[in-house]
Amino acid sequence: MANQRYLRANQAFLEGEIAWTTDPIHVLLVSTTAYTFSKYHAWLADIPASARIAMSGTLENRTATNGIADADDILVTGLDSQAFHAFVLVKSTGNEATSALISFNDKGLGIPMSPNGNAAFITWSNDEDKIMRL
């Protein structure tokens, strides 16, 4: 499957509910053996806890230029050497029912990945679309 944005996220960007450069955006590492993407999923609660491998801290130095989102590469720690098959960008509110899913990514960036020890380094693409293009 190609990387995709969740439909609710598209609406949230249009209505100003997600602000890429200022909202707390995190990377959730996901096992696709326990989660199947649906473009109709909207909230972190839609991803079973059994599929969640680890959540990063907030993405730093985010930029939005000509509809292209970018940020610093990020180290995700606290892994138990479990492989992940995808990652999901999440606008975190601290509540699973209101933390918005933004995009599902299972292509590129070395995915699937088996972490080396207890960490995985996510290096964003340097192509013209960076993290994502709106």
Salt bridges, closest charged atoms under 4 A:
GLU17 OE1 - ARG8 NH2 2.69
ASP23 OD2 - LYS91 NZ 3.37
GLU96 OE2 - ARG52 NH1 2.71
GLU128 OE2 - ARG133 NH2 3.98
ASP129 OD1 - ARG133 NE 2.52
